[in-house]
């Protein structure tokens, strides 16, 4: 198996663990290779985006602590995990973890929208949440 295939498989495994709230599995994979946290899936999301969409504060906290750079990873539309968090029902908890970790409140997506935009206009992000529902 080549390096790309190995990385892709490990990233998919991490994202599956995140989707299903398997914190111990997330911790083991991240300990083995922290670069997996910022590795993007086919939709341009890193593990932190996925953790926010499934609203798992324990996994979000672990990923932020293990890899603060993940706070600044943008998806295919330029949205950071904080953009996603602002549309979630548990915005207070998730947003606090992300902002305290160093997330930018003024980051703009490709349509020049800041995270606070999605606090009011949630639908676009909530559709993404459906895509990341556990199997």
N, C-alpha and C positions, 0 to 999 in steps of 0.2 A: 504494500500500500504506500503510495507516495505521500509527501508532506501535506499537499493540498487536500487530498482525500481524508487524511487523518484529522486535519484541522476542521474540515467541514463536518465530519462525523462527531467530533468532540463538541463543536459548537451546537449542533442539533441536539445532542444529548443534554447539554447545559440548558438550552432553551426548554426542552421537555421537562427537565427537573424543575425549572423555574415555574412553568405553567402549572405543574402539578403540586407545587408547594413543598417539594422534597428538599428541605434546607440542608440536611446532612449530605446529600448527593451534590448539591450546589457547592458546599464548602469543600468537599473532596476534590471536585474538578477544578475549582478556582485555586486551591492550594497547589495542585499539580501544574496548572498553567493559567496564570492570571490574565494573560492576553485574550483568553476566551471571553472575558467579560465585555470587551469592546468589539469583538468579532460580530459582524453584521450578518443577519440571515437574508433570505431572498427578498424580503420586504424592506430591507435596510434598517432593521431594528437590532439593537444589541440586547444583551440579557437584561440590562436595567430597564429598557423600554418595556420588555415583556413583563418583568416583575411589577412595574407600575400598572400595566394594563390588567393584570390579574389581582391587583391590590393586595400584595403580600408584603406588609411592612417589615417583617423579619428578614425576608430575602432582599428587599430593597436596601435595608440598613447594612446587611452583610456585603452586598455588592459595592455600595458606596464606600464602605470602610476598606474593602480589599482593593478597590480600583477607582479612586476619585476621578480619574480621567473619563470614566464612563458617563459622568454628569454632563459632559460637553459633546458627547457623540450625537450626531443628528441623523435622523432617518432620511429616506429618499426625498422627503419634502422639507428638510431642514429643521425638523422639530426635535427638540431635546426631550429627555424623560420628564422635565418639568412642564413642558407643553402638555404632555399626556396627563400628568398628575392633576393639572388644573381642571380637567373635565371629569375626574373621578369622584364618586360619592364620598370617599375618604380623603378628600383633598387636604384637609388640615394635617392629618398624620403624615401622609406621603410628602406633601409639600414641605413640611417642616424638616423631614429627614434630608430631602434633596437640597433645600436652601442652606441648612446648617452644614451640609457637606461641601458647599461651594457652588451650587448651581446658579446660573445667571438668570435673574428675573427679567433681563432686557434682551435676551437672545431672540433673534427674529428668524422665522422660517422663510421659505422661498417666496411667500406671499406677504412678507414683512410683518407678520403677526407675532406679537410677544406671547409668552405663556398666559398672561392674564386674559387675553382674548378668548381662550378656550374655557375660562371660568363661566363666561356668559354663553358662548356658542359651543356647546358640548358635542353635538351630533357627529361631527366629523371624527372625533376621537372615539366616541362610543361605538362607532362602526368598526374601528380597529380592534376594540376590546372583544367584539364577537369573533374576529379572526383568530384571536389568541386564546380562546376558551380551551380549557383542558379537554383532551380527547375523551 
